[in-house]
Amino acid sequence: MKTSFLLPAALAAALCTGAAAGAPERASRHPAAVRTPAAAEAVAVWSEERDGNCDIFCARRTGGAWEAARALSCDPHRDFRPAVDQGPDGTLWAVWTRASRGRRLLYACRFDGRRWTDPERLPAGSTWAMAPSVHITAQGGVWIAWAGHRGGDDDIFYTRRSAAGWTEPRRVHAENAAPDVLPCLLPGPGGQPALRWTRHAGGCRYESVIAHWDGRRWTEPRAVPDARAGDAERRTIRRLCAAAPFRRRSLDPMLCYGNGSGRRAVRLSDLRTSAPPADAPRAAREALLILGFGDSITQGYPYLKEPG
């Protein structure tokens, strides 16, 4: 099964411009300290195919300029579908999926203002965990959600970091027969996290649903309209992406940044619109994000297709 999402033409042009910004710096297992231990204006994270493998890269924007990209993973297995968020004190958490011997595992690392920690494997409760999302609350709490299954259809699971480490993975919603995929954590009421994801609604139809953490449990999911970026947000994203160290083979880039209404984390593949007019430039029509699906929608990851 294949599904195509259109990347807005202006944003596609910005990403193509960023592609020429230079190759990422290959970091060791212990990356060098970043110069500025302050909150970044923006953070970008993506996976990239290099030398026959796929690793996770990250770059911070401070002082109006992007720092050199650094590799967060240097593992021989394939790492992909990364997510990132920044806390109020500048702490960063990045999380991704690793394909290892037929399994899909979760890994994460943290930037404390000076250095990135080594990747750690997260408890997922199964050996199939995909499309993770991470959120840091205003109080510094770290939440991670993903789509996974334990022998049935995909469901949404979560864990959060406590003083004793990561909590036991739990399902967000009641068991059901519908695949639940592509979770996205975001700020919710009262400083608590909210969680949005996609649920199969029959046939070829999917719907967006959302649940909120009420301090003890997740609320019952309810259907909501698809999220769309406004013009002002698109302009901000284009500006930030224009000089970002993405390359043409940068996979599934995600951007975390601050704006007037607070912090935003945006997966660029989610900025989709309807098909462009037939008289649009060919490059705009063909700047597509392709999601290659296997037996689960969450296996796919998009890449920027070079116009023909």
SEDO-244827 format. One record per residue: x, y, z of N, C-alpha, C in turn. Coordinates in steps of 0.05 Angstrom, whole numbers, plus 5000, padded with zeros to 4 digits. Layout:
XYZXYZXYZ
...
# end
This chain:
501749765000500050005000501750255000
501150444983502650694982500850934984
501551134998500051375001501851614996
500851814983502552054977501352294991
503152455002502352705014503852924999
502553154993503753364978505153554998
507653624992509053825007508454094995
507554295010507054564999509454654983
508854784960510954854941513155034954
512255234969514255424981515955275001
514755095016516354955036518254755022
517254635000519054464985521454614974
521054854965523255014955525155084978
524055135001525755195024527454955031
526254715031527854475037529954425017
529354474991531354434970533654634974
533054884982535155074988536854975011
535454875033536954775056538654545049
538054395028539554155020542354225013
542854475005545554544996547154665019
546154645043547554775065550054635074
550554395064552954255072552353995085
554353815086553953555098554053565128
552453395142552553395171555253305181
555953405204558453315218557953045231
559652855225559252585237560352585265
558652545284559552545312560352265321
561952255342562651995354560551915373
561051685387559151595408558951805430
560951975433560852185453561252455439
559052575429559352815414560653035430
561953215417563253445430561153635441
561853785461559953965474559054185455
556554255456555454475441556254735454
556754935438557955185449556055325469
553455345463551655505478549755335495
550055325521548255165538545655305544
544455445524541955585528539855465510
537255535515535155435499535555525470
535155335451535455395423532955535412
533355705392531055825378529455615363
530855415353529555195338531354955339
530154725336531654475335530454305312
532254195296531354015274532553745278
530953535273531953265275530953105251
532552925241531752765217533452515216
532652325199534352095193535552135166
537752005161539252045136540651795128
540351725102541751495092544551575083
546551445096549351495089550851225091
552451175071554150935071552450675075
550150675063548450435064546950395089
547050585107545550555133543950815137
542250815158540551045164540951115193
541951365199542451455226540851705231
540751785257539252025265541152255268
540252495258541852735259540152955272
541553145284540153365298541853625295
540453845293541754105292540154305308
541654485322540354695338540854965324
538955145327539155415317539455605341
541655735344542155925365543456175353
542856405365544056655355543356715326
541056615317540156665289541456495268
543056295276544356125257544255825266
544255655246544155365252546955265258
547255105279549754975285550154735266
552554635265553054395248551354155258
550354005240548753765247550553555260
549453415280550853205294549352945293
550752735290549552465290548952385319
546452315323545652215350545851915352
545851775329546151485329548351405310
549851215317552051105300551850795300
549450695299549050405302548950275275
549850025272549649895246546749825237
544849835256542049795249540850055239
538550025226537250255214535650415234
536250675237534750855255533151045239
530651085245528851255229526551365246
524951525233522551655244523151795271
524951995271525652125296523552335304
523552405330521952625340523652775361
523053025366524653185385522853385398
523553455423522253675437524353805455
523854065462525554215479524054315503
525254275527524054365551524554655557
523254765577523555055583526455135591
528054945600530755005608532754945585
531854885562533654825539534254535536
533454365555533954075552532453965528
533753795513532553665490532253365494
530153255484529852965483529252895454
530752705443530152595417529552295419
527652195404526851915405526451815376
526951565371526651455345526151155346
525651035322525350755320527850625308
528650395318530950255307529949975297
530649915272529949655260532249465266
531749255281533849065290532748785289
533748625271533148335270530048285270
528648425253525848395250524148535272
525448675290524048815311524049115305
522249255318522149545317522349645346
524649755353525249835381525350135383
524950235408525050525413527750595426
528950815417531350915429531051215433
532451325453532351605459534951705470
535451965468537752085481537052375489
538652485506538052745518540352935515
539753195509541753405508541353585533
543353605550543053755575544054035574
544654135550545754405548548654405541
549954175546552854145540553453915521
552053695524552753455508550253275506
550353115485548252905481549152655496
547252525509547852265522547852055500
548951825507548851585489545951495487
545151385464542351285461541751065481
539351075492538450865510535950735499
535650475503533250335494531050385514
528650455503526350505521524650265524
523250235546521350015550518950065532
518349875515516049905497513849705502
514449495518512449295524512049095501
513549125479513348945457515848985440
516148825419518348865401517548995375
515249135375514349285352513249545361
514949755359514250025367515050225345
513150385336513650545313512650835317
513651015301512651295299512551435326
514751435342514651565368514251865367
513151975389512952255393513852315421
515052555426516052625452515052905459
514452945485513553205494514653265522
515753505526516753595552514853805562
513753765586511853955597513254195608
511654405615512754645626514154595652
513454375666514754295691517154115687
517754055661520053885655519553595653
516953505655516253225653516553135624
517652895620518152785594516252555588
514752585567512752385558513452285530
513152025525513651915499511251725492
510251755468508151585458508951465431
507751235425508451095400506150915392
506250815367504350615358505750345359
504350145371505549885373503349675374
504149425373502249215376503448975391
501748825403502548585418501148335406
501348315379500148095366497548155352
496448405356493948475343494348725326
492248895324492549135308494149345324
494949555311496449775324494849915344
496049975367494850145388496850355396
495950555411497750765420498550715449
501150725455502250675481503850925490
504350935516505851165526507551075550
509651235555511251215580512051495587
512751535612513751795621516051755640
517751945642520151925658519652015686
520351855706520051915734522751915747
522851965773525351965787526651695786
525051485784526051215783526651115755
526151275735526551195707523951205691
523851055670521451045653519350875665
516850965664514650805675513950575656
512450385666511550155650509850255627
510350155603508650245580505750155584
503950345577501150285580499650385555
497450255549495750335527494250595534
494050775515492751035520489650995520
488650825503485750805499484950515504
482350475505481250205508481950035484
482149775488482749595465480449615445
481149605420479149615399480149465375
478449435355479249285331480249465308
480549725314481449915293484349985297
485949995276488750075279488950375288
490550425308491050685318494050745313
494650965298497351005289498051305290
500651365285501751635282501051825305
501951765330501351935352502952195352
501852405363503152665365502552785393
504452795410504152925436504353225433
502753375449502753665448501753775474
502154035479501254155504498154135506
497254075530494354055535493554245557
491054225566489954405587491454375613
491854595628493054585654495954495655
497354525632500154435632500554135629
498353985626498553695622498753635592
499853405585500053335556497353255544
497153305518494953205502496253015481
494652845470495652645451493752625428
494752675404493152665380494152435363
492352275350493352065333491252015311
491851825294490151755271488951475276
486351455272484951205277483451115251
483650855245482250755222479250765227
477750885208474950915212473250755192
474450555181473050385162473750445133
473950225117474650265089477350385086
477450595069479950745065479951005081
478251025101477951285116479351265143
480851485149482151515175481151785187
481051795213480252045227482252115248
482452365255484152465276482552455302
483852355323482552355350484552475370
483552565393485252685413484352605441
486252575458485752515487487452695503
486652755528488152925546488752775572
491052825583491752725610490552895631
488852775648487452935668488852945696
491252845696492752825721492952545732
491052375723491052095732490851895709
489451975688489051795665488451955640
488451815617487751945592484751945589
483652175579480852195574480052025551
477451985548476451825525477051975499
478151845479478851985454476352095440
476652315428474452435412475452525385
473852515365474652595338474952895336
476952985322477553265318478253305288
478053555278478853605250481853575247
482753515223485553495217486953765223
489353755234490853995241491954115215
491754375212492854515189494454755199
496754795186498355025192497355275179
497255505194496355755182498555885166
497956105153499856245136502256345152
501756455176503956555192505856335200
504756105208506355875216508055775192
506855765169508255675145510555865139
510156125142512356315137514656275156
513956225182516056175202517555925195
516155715187517455455181519255485156
518255635136519955675112522455825119
522256025136524556185144526656015159
525655845177527455675193528755465175
527255355156528255145139530155235118
530055495111531555595089534555535092
535655555116538455505120539055265137
536955105143537354865159539154665144
540754505159542654325145541454065136
538954085125537853855112539253795085
539153545076540153475050537953335035
538353285009536253164993535452885002
537252755016536652495027535952505056
535252735066534252755094531452645096
531052455113528452315115526852425138
524252475133522352535154523252755173
524052985164525053195182522853305200
523653375225521853485245523153735256
521453945261522454205270521054275296
522554355316521454455341522354745344
520554925349521255205350519355355369
519955605375518255775392517055995375
514556065382513256285368511556435389
509956625380508556795399506556645416
505556415407503656265423504956035438
507556025439508955815453510555635435
511455415446513155235431511555055412
512655005389511354835370513254615360
512254375356513754155344512254065320
513454085296512054035271513553835255
512253615247513453425229512753525201
514753585185514253715159512453555141
512453295143510653135127507753175134
507153295157504453335165503253595153
505053755140504154005129503153955100
501053795098500053715072497653875064
497253895038494954035027493853875005
491753964992490553824969492453864945
491853724924493553734900493754014889
495954094877496254354866494854384839
494354624830493054664804494654534782
493254464761494654324738496754504725
496354774727498254954714500555034733
500754904756502954964774505554864762
507854994769510354904758510854604764
512154474745512554184747514054114773
516054274780517554224804515754224829
513754404829511954424852510154184852
509154094828507353864827508753604836
511353584830512753344836514253344862
514153554877515453564903513653424923
513753164923511852994939513352864962
511852814983512852655005511552375001
513252174998512251904993512451745018
510351615026510351435049510051155039
512250995043512150715034511250535056
508950425055507850265076508349965073
508849835095509049545094506349435104
506449255123503949145133502649325154
503949545161502849735180503450015170
501550185173501850465164504250595178
504850515202506950635217509750545209
509950365189512550285179513650495160
511950665149512850855129514351085140
516151195124517351455131517751605105
517251875105517352025080520152135074
520652195049523052325041522352525020
524152715016523752924996524452804969
522552784951523052684924524252904907
526452854894527653044876525953074851
525253324843523553354820524953234795
523353114777524352994753524753204731
# end
